[in-house]
Amino acid sequence: MQKNAAYGRSSMVAADLEVYLARGGEIKPAIVSALFNMYARLRSPEKGDALYARVQAHRQGPMTPANYASLLNVYAKAEHPPYGVPRRWAIRAAQVAQEALDAGVVPGLAFMHSLMECQAKAGLPEAALATYHQLLRKGLQPTPRTFNILLLAHRRSGTSRGAAHVFEDLLPKAGVTRTLAVWNSYLGVYAVAGDIDRAYHVWTCMLAEGIVPDHFTERVLVQAFSARPSLAAEVLDEARQLRTSSHAAGHRSSSHAGAPSGEAAATPASSANNVARQPPMALEQPSRRSLSPLLLHGHLGQGADPSKPPARQLLYIDLHGVSRAAAATLLHRRLELLVAAWPALRAELGDGGPRDEAAASHGDGTGESEAAEGPPAAAGCAPLEYAGLQTGTPERPRALLVVTGVGHGSPESQGVLRGLTRDILGAQGLECHDAGGNTGEGGVEADRSNPRDRPDRSTMPRPVLYADMLSQPCRAVVVLCQQNGIDVEIKPISIGRGEHRSADFKAVNPLCKLPYLVDGDVHIGDSIAILIYLCTVNRVPDNWYPADPVKQARVNTVLGWHGSTLRTGSTITIFNRVLAPLRGTPSNEPLVKDFGLPTLQTALQTINDVWLANDDFVAGSDVSIADLLLATEIDMAQLLDAAREGPALEELLAPVPKVRSWLNRLSQRCAPHYEDAKEQLGKARIRFIQVLGGSDEDKAKL
C-alpha cells in the first residue's frame, strides 16, 4: 500500500486499504502519513478528507501530530497550480486542527505551519495571525518560514495593510533573522498591492542591510515595477550587479542562513529546487519557441529571424514560459521600444499609411514617453499610439506577434498570459486577435482541416458516449474528455451484466461494442477512431493528436502497435487467469503460458526500450492519446493481483522501470481525472481478490 501511495495510485491504494482493514490490520501512523502525502501530491483534498473520516472510524484515539500535519498539508494543496486555496478548505483545516487540539494532541511547528499555510493561501491574514499567536502560546519558536507564511497571507489578500506590523514589529520581537526569503516575501506584498513607492522603499532598505538579491528577488522586482518598465530595467540591472559582485568576492547569499531563498517568491513551502528551474530574467531576450500566438491585427507570417534588422525583430515577442509579472514587464517594455523605433520600423515595412506621422512623432525617441511610465489603464493616461501598426494590408500584414503558452494548468485551460496580453494591449487601444488553432510553427496558423468540414458545435446536440469504466479503452476516452473539457454525456453500460447486448443498446450499436460515440449524425464504434475524432473536432491542444504529419505518424504508429501486442497479451492473460475462474468457465492456461503472458511481457519491454527510450511519453515529449490507450491497458493488469498464479502487476513492472515512471508521470499530468477513472477498476480488483481467495459461496455472490 505504501508503495502504491508513493507512485500516486490512489485507486489501488483505496482498494488495498479496504483489504488491509478487512483483515484486521492496524492503521499505523506511517501508513496514514504516506496516504495523506499522496493525496497532497495529487491535489485531492476531498479524498484526503474521506480518508481522515475512515481512519477516525477505525482508530482508537486521535492521530499523531505528524498525521494531522500531513492532513493539513493536503488542504493546503487544494488547487492547481498550488498557489491558492478555496476558503472552504481553510475553514475545514481550522475545524480539523481544533478537533486535534480537543483530543489532546500536542501540535508541533509543522502542524501550525500547515494550518497557517491553508489560511494564508486562502487570503485570510487575520486567521493566519491568530494561528501565529496560538503558536506562541503553545511555546513553539517561530522561524523565518513562519513569517514568510504571514506575509504570504497579506500578499494573497491583495492588501499591504498589516504587513509592516508583521515585518517591523512581530519578527524582531520573536528574535528571528530577516533572511533573504523574508525580505522577498515582504517586497512581494507591495508588488501585488501595486504600491510602487513602498516597494522601492523596501528595496532600498534591503540594500542598506547588505542583503544580496537572488533570482527570486529579480522576479519580485519585475512584478513590483511592471507598470514602469524603464525603472524595472534599472532596478533589475542593479540587482544583477550586486549578485555578480558578491559571487565574485566569494560571498554567499544570506538566504542560506534560513529557509530556501525561493520560498518568498512563490509560496512559503517552495523547494530550493525551484531555483534551478527558473532561469535569470531578461527584459529583451526573445526565444524561438512559439505556441498559440496572439495576433495583433493579422499575423507577421514568421517568427523572429536573427538575419533581419533589429527594428523588425521588435514585432515578435515570446512570453511562453515566463511568469505573469515578467510577461507584463516584457510586454510594456516592448511597446515602449516600438514607439521609439517606429521611424526605422516604418521604413523597413514600407507604405506606412496616412496616420504614420502621428505614431512616429509620439514620445521622445527614448522609449520612455510619459504615457508609458504609468500603469496602462491609469486615469488620465492616454494610450500610446500605434496607428502605423494598424495600416497593413492583407497582402502585407504588419503586426506585433505575441507568443504565449497553451494554458495547461490555468482555469479551464484558457491561458493566464493570453488574458494578460489582451488586457495590456486593450489598455493601449490595440486590437488583439487569437489564432486559436495555431500550432506555433513560426506564427503561421495551421489548422487540422478545412474549417468548412468542421461541424458547427453550437447548433448540435450534446454528444453521447456509451462506456463501461471497467473497460480500458472506455477509460481512455473519458480521461481525454475530462482533461480537455470536452462536453459529452456519459451513459454507463455494464459489460459484466450484459447490458451491451440488450435490445436497447443493439438499436444504437448493432455491433454491441464499447466505447460508442453518438455525435449528431456521426456514429463511431472504435476507440481509436473516437479519440482521433474528439481531438479533431474539439480543437484540443495539439499534443494530444498533432497536426504535424511527422508527429502524427508517431502517434499513429503506437496506436497501431498497441492492438496486436499489448492488448492481445493482456486480454488473453487476464481473461484466463481472472475472469474465467470468476465465471466458472474453463481457462486455457497453456495459451497463457505459451503466448499470452510472453506477449504481454514483451510488449512492456518494448514500451520501456523503444517508445520511452528518449522521451517522457510514448509518442514524444508530451502526453498524447497513445499514452492513454497504452496506460489504461496496463492498468487492467492490476486484476492479475487476484490470480492464483503470478506474476502480479508489480512483478510485471519490476523489469521495466521506465514504464513505471511513465505511468506515474501520466497520472500526475492528467490529475485528478486519470486516477478518478480507475476508481471502479480498483473496487473490482478488491472484490476479485476476496472472491478468488474465498469459497464457492463467495464466487456465487459475485
N, C-alpha and C positions, 0 to 999 in steps of 0.2 A: 504494500500500500504506500509506504514512504517513497519507494522507487517511482511508482506511477505519479505520485504527487510532485516529485522532483521534475518529472517530464511534463507536468501540466495536464495530465489525462484525467480530467475531472470526472467524466462519466465512469471510467474504470475504477477510480478511487471511491466513488459513491457505492458502486457495487461491492467492492472489496470491504468497505466499512460495514455494509449490511451482513456480509458473511461473517466478518470478524465478531460483530455484536451477537449474531445468532448462535455462534459457537461459545458464547460466554466470555469473549475476550475483554480485557481491561483496557479502557481508554487511557493510555499513558500520555503525560504532558508532551513528550517529544512528538508523538503522533499528531496530537492536536495542533501544535505549533506548525508542523510540516504542512498540514492541510490548510490552515489559515494562510500560511505564506504562499501556497499555491493559488488560493483564491485572490490574494492580493496581486500576484503577477498577472492573473487572468482578468483583473478588474471586475470581479463578480461579487459585489457586496451582498446581493440577495442570497447567493449560495453560502457565503460565509455566515450570514445571519441564520440561515436554516441549519447549518452545521452547529452553530452555537446552541440552538434550541435542542438539537439532537444530543449533543454532548451533555447538556444540563440534565436531560431526562435520564441519562444512563450513569451519571457520576454521583458519588456520594460526597457532597461538599462542593465548594467552588473550584474553579480552575486556578492555575497558578498565575502569579503576576505576569510571567512571560507569556502565557497563553492569552491573557487579556490584552497585553501589549500587541501581540500578533493580530488579534481580532480588530483592535482599534486601527491598526495599520491597514487592514482590509477596507475599512470605511474610508480611510484617507486616500485610497487609490480608487475611489468610486467612479471616476470619469476617465475618458480617453480623449486627448492626451491627459496624463495625470497632473494637471495644473490647477484644477478647481474641483470642489466637492459640492454637490447639491446640499442645501441646508438640511434636508430631511435626514441625511446620513450624519451630519454633525450633531443633530438632535439625538439621533439613535446612539451615537457614540457616547454622548453625555449620559444617556439612560443606562447603557451597559456599564460605564465607569461607576455610576452611582450604585448599581446592583453589586458590583465587585466590592466597593467600599462597605456597603451594608452587610456583606457576607464576611467581613473581617479581613479581606485581602489587603496586605500592606503594599502599596504601589511603589514601584521603582521609578527611576528617572525615565526609562524607556516608555513605561506606561503613561506618565504625564506628558511626555513629548508627543506621543501618538495622539492623545486626546487633543492637545493644543494644535497639532498639525491639522486635524479634521476641522477644528473651529477656524483656524487661520485660512485654510484653503476655501472655506465657505464664506470668507469675508466677514467674520464675526470678531472684530478686535476686542470688544468688551468681554465676550465669553472667554477668549484666549487669555486676556489679562486676569480674569477671575480664576482661571485654572492655574496661572502663574503664582498668584498669591496662595492658592491651596497647596501648590508645590512647596512654597516656603514654609507653610505651617506644618507640613509633613517632615520638615527637617532636611529636605533634599537640597543639594548645592547646584545652583544654575550653572550652565556652561554657555559658551558662545552660541551654540545651536539654539539654546532656549530663547535668546534674544533675536536670532535670525527668524525664528518662528513668530515671535511677537511682531516683528517688523513686517514679516510677510502678511500677517493679518491686516495691517494697515494698508499694505500695498494692494491686497485683494479687494479691500473695501473701496479703493479708489480715492481715499481721503488721507491727507497727511496729518490730520488732527490727532494728537496723542503720540505720534511717532517720536517727536522731540523729547517727550517725557520719558519714553522707554530708553532712548539712546543717551540722553544727557543726565537723567536722574536715576532710573532704576538700575541701569547697567553698572555705573560706578559704585552705587550703593551695595551691589551684590559682589563687588570685587572682581568682576570679570574683565578680562583684557579685551580691548577693542581690536579684534583681528581684522584682517582684510575682508573676510567674509561678512563680518558685521557692518563694516563701512559700505561694502557693496549693497547690502540689504537696505541700509539707511538711505543711500543715494537712490536706490530703486524706488523707494516710496515716493519721492518727489518727481522722479521720472514719470511714473504712472499718473501722478496727480497733475502733471503738466506745469509744475511750478519751476520755471527755468531759473529764476533768480535764486531760489532756495537751493536748487540742485547745484548751481555754480558755487554757492557758498560752502556746501558740504564738500565739493571737490577741492576747493582751496584749503579747507581745514584738513583734508586727507593729506595734502602735500605738506602742510605745515607740520604735521605729526610725523613726517618721514615715511608714510605708507607708500610702498611700491605697487603700482597697479598691475593687474594681470589681464588676460583676455576677457574675463567676465566684467571687469571694470570697464573695459572698452565698450562692451555691449550695453551696459547700463548708461554710459555717457551718450552713446548714439541714441538710445531711447529718450534720454532726457532732453537732448537738443535736436531732435528730428525735425522740428519746425524751423530751426536755424542752422541749415546745413553748413554754412561757412564757419560758424562758431564750432559746430561739431567736428569739422575737419581740423580746426586749430587745436581743440582740446584733445582730440584723438592723437594728433601728431605729438603733442606734449606728453601724453601718457606713454606712447611708444618710446620716446627718447629716454624717459625716466627708467622704463623697464630695461631698455638696452644698456644704458649706462650702469644700472645696478648689476645686471648679469656680467657685464664686462669686469666689474670690480669684484666679482665672486660672491656677491651678497645673495641671500635667499629672500623671497617674499615673506612678509610677516604672516601670511596665511598659513604657513607650515606650523606655526605655533598653536593653532587651534583647529577648527573644522576645515574641511577641504575648501579651497578658495572658490570653487564653483557653486557652493551652496547658495550664495546670496542671489546670484543672477537668475537662477531657475527656481528651485524650491529648497527649503532647509534640508531635505533629505537627499539632495542630489549627490551623485557619486563623483569622486575626483576623476573618474574615468571620462566624465563629460569634457574635461579639458582637452583630452586627446582627440575628441570627436569634433571640436569646434575650431576651425582654422582662424587665423588672425583676420580681423575686419579690414576691408578695403573699400574706400569710398568710390574708386573708379577702377574696377577690375572685372570687366565683363568676361564670362567664360563662354565656351562653345556649346554647352549643354542647353537644350531647349525642350520644353514641354508645354503644351496647351497655351500658346501665345495669346495675349490680349492685344487686339489690333486697334490702333487709333486711326480711324478714317481710311480703311483699306489696309493693305499689308505691303511690306517692303519687298517681299518676294525672296529674300535670302537673309542669312544671319550676318554677323559682323565678319568682315574679311580683313585680315591684317594688311593685305596689299592695297586696300582703299585708303584714301586720305583720311586723316583723323576726324575731320568735321563730319563726314558721312557716318562714321562709326558711332557718333552720338545718337543716331536713330535706332540703335539696338542696345537694349539693356536686359541682362539676365538676372532675375531676382530669385531664381529657383534655388532652394536650399539655404536661404538666409533667414534670419529671424524677422519678425514683423517690424520691430524697431529699426533694424538695419535697412530693411526694404524701404521704409518711409524716408529715411535719410538719403539713401541712394537715389530714390526717385526725385525727391526735391532737389538734390544736387544736380541731377541730370537736366531737369527743367531749367535751372539757372544757367547751366552751361549752354543749353540750346539757344536761350535768348542772347547770350553773349556771342555765340558763334554763328548766329543766323546769317550775317552777310556772306561768310565763306560757304555756309551750307547752301544758301540760295544759289550761289554761283555754281556749285557742283551739280545741283539738281536742275537748274535752268528753268526758264518760264515761271518766274515767281508768282505772277498774278497781281491783280490790282491792289491788294492790301499788304504787299510785301514791305513797303516802306515803313508802315506803322510797326510791323513786327521787328524790322531790322533796327529801327531807331529806339526801341524800348530798352530802358536800362542804360547803364553807363559803360557797357562793354567789358565789365569785370566779372560778370556772373553774380553780382551782389546787389541787384536792384532792390529798392525799398520794399516792393511788394513781396519779394521772395524771402525777406528776412523774418516776416511774421508768420503765424500759423496760416495755412492755406485758406481756411474758412473764417478767419477772424473778421469781426465787424470793422468796416472802414478800409479794408484791404482789397483794392481792385485786383482781379485776377491778372496774371501775366498774359500777354497777348502772343498767340501762336498762329496768327492768321495765315502765315505762309504755309504752315503745315496742312492747312485745310483747303488748299487750292489745287491739289493734284488732280490728274485726270485718270480715267480707268486704264489708259494705256501706260501712263507713268505715275503710278500711285506713290505718294510720299507719306510716310507715317512714322510715328515712334512705335517701335515694336517692343513690347514689354513681355518678357517670358516669365511665367510663374510655374509652380508645380501643379500636379493634377488634383491635389486636395485630399489625399489619403489622410484619414485621421481627423479631418476637420468636420464640423457639424454637417451631416448629410453630404459629405464629400464635395462641398461647394467651393472650397479653397479659400483660406484666410487671406492670402496675398492677392487673390483676384478681387475680393471686396475692397481691400485696402487700395489697390491700384485705381479702381473705379472712383473711390471717394476722393483721392488726391487729384486725379485728372479732372473729375467733375467740378471740384472746387476752383480749378483754373479755367473753367468754361470749355473744356475739351470733350469732344465726343469719344466714346470708348466702345469698341465692338469686340465681342468674344467669338473667336473661331472655335466653336465647341468641339468639332470633330478633328481638330488639328493634332497630329501625332508629334509635332515638334521638329520635323526634319527641315531645318533651315527656315522655319516660319511659313512654309507653304502648306495651305490646308490640304490634307489628304483624307478624303472620305473613303469609307469602305465600299460604297456602292453609289449608284446614281440616286440622288435624293428622290427622284420621281418613282423609284422602285420601292421606296420605303412606305409601309402603311402609316396612315395618319392615326397616331395613338389616341389623340384626343377624342376621336369620333368612334372608337372601337370599344366593345365591352371588355371588362377585366378578364385577362387570360386565366384559364383554369388548368391547374396541374394536378393530375391524379398520381398519388405517390404513397408508398409504404416506407416509413422511416427505418425499417429493418433492412430495406434494400439499399445496397451500396450505391448504385447509380442514381437512385432517387435522392439520397442524401447529398450527392454531388450537385445536383440541380438545385436543391433547396438552399444549400450554402451559397451558391453563386447568386441566387436571387436575393437572399438576405444581406449578403455582403455588399451588394451594389444597389440596394433599394429598389429592386425590380418588383413592381406591384403585381403579384399573382395570387389567385385564390387557390389554396391547397386543399384538395379533397382527399381525405385519408381512405385508402383501400387496403384491406388486410389480406396479404397473400396467404398467411397462415390459416385464416378462416375461410379461404376460398372465395373471397369477395371479388377477386379479379376474374372469376369465371361465372359470375352472376349474370342473369339476363339483362339487368340494368346496365352493367358495365360493358357487356358484349354489344349492346346497342350503340355505345360510344366508341369502343375499340374492339372490333371483331377478332383481333389477334390476341386479346386478353393479356397484353404485356404492360409492364410498368417500367419507368415513368411514362406518362402520356400527357401531351400538352394540347389544349384546345385554345387557339387564339383567333377569335372570329371565325373565318372560313378556313383557317390553317389548322390542320391536324397533324401532329408529329408523334410517332411512336418509337423513336430510337433515342437513347440517352445522349449520344454524341451529337446527333442532329439537333436535339433540343438545346444543348449547351451552346453550340455554334449559332443557332438561330437567335437565342436570347441575347448573346453578346452583340450580334449584328444589328438587330432592330432596336435595341435599347441604348446603344452608344455607351457601353460600359468602358472603363479605362482600357487603353489599348493592350496592356499586358495580359489581359485575360484571353484574348484571341487576336493576335497582332494583325494589323492591316498590311504590314511589310511582308512581301511574298516569302522571303528567306526565313524570317522568324515564324511566320505562319506554317511553313513547311515543317519546321522543327516540332511545333505543337502537333501537327497532323501525324507526324511520324510516331510520336509517343502514343497518340490515341490509337493508331492502327496496331502498334506493337502490343498494346495492353490486352486486347481481346483474345489473342491466340496464345498468350504466355501467362501473365499474372492471373487473369480472370479464370482461365482454364484450370490451372493448378489449384487455385483457391477453391473453386466450385467443387471439383472432384474430391478434394481432401475434406472440406467442411461437411459436405453432404454425407459422405460415407462414414465419417467418424463422429459426427454430432447429430445431424438431422435424421438420418436413417435410424439410429438407435432410439431416438426420441419417438419416432413414429411407429417403431416396432416392425420396420421393414428390413429385409436383408441388406447388408452392406457389402461392398466389393473391396475388401482390404487389399487383395493383390493389385488391383488397379491403383489404389492409393500409393502403395509402396513402390510399384514399378514405374508409375507415370505421374500421378497427381502430385505427390509430395516432392519428388525431384524437380518437376516443372515449377512448382511454387518457389522452391529454394533457389533454383537457377534464375528465376525472374527477379527475386530480391537481390541477388548478387549482381545482376545486370543493371538494376537501378543504381546500386551502390557504386559500381565500377565504370558505368558508361554514362547514364543520364545525369548522375550527380558528380561526375569526375571533376569538373571545373566550375560548376555553377551551384548556387544556393537552392535552385529549384530545377525540376526535371527538364524544363524547356527553356531555361535562361536564368537571368538574374532576378526575376520577379515571378510571382505566382501566376499560374495560368489554369485553364480548365483541365489541362492534362494532369496537373498536380492533384486536383480534387478527385478525378476519376481513379488515379492510382492509389491515393491515400485512403479513400473510402473502401477500396478493395482490401488493402492491407489491414485496416481496422477490423474488417469482418473476421480476420483470423483470431481475434480475441475469443471467439466462440470455441476455439480449439482448447482453451483452458478447461473446458468441461469434458473433453475426450479422455477415455481411459488410457490411451496410449499417446505418448508425446510425438513431436515436440509441441509445446505451448507457444504462445506468441512471443514471450520473452526469449525463449530458446531460438526461435526463428530469427529474431532481430540481433542476437548476440554477435554473429559473424559479419554483420553489415552496419557498422557504426554510423556511416553517412546517412543511411536510411533512417536510423533512429533520430539523429539530429534534425534531419529534414522534416520528419513528422512533427517534432516539437516546434520547429520554426514555422511550419504551416499552421499549426494550432494557434500560435501567437499572432501570426499575420492575419488570420481570419477570426480572431477572438471577438465576441464570445460565441459566434454563430457555429463555428466548426464543432466545438465541444457540445453545444446545446443539441446539435443534430444527432449526436451519438447517445443521447440520453436513453432512448428506447433500447438501443443495442446493449448498453451497459446493464439494463434491467433484464434483458433476455439472457445475457451471459450468466448472471447470478442465478436465474431460475434453472438454466440448463445444468449448472454445476450442482445445484441442490438435487435435481431430479435424477441425473445420470449417476450421482453418487448415492442415491436413495433406493427405495424399494419399488416393486412393481406398482404398488398403490400410488406412490408419488408420481410415477410416469402417467398413470391413468388420470390423475388430477390435472396434469399439464395438458 
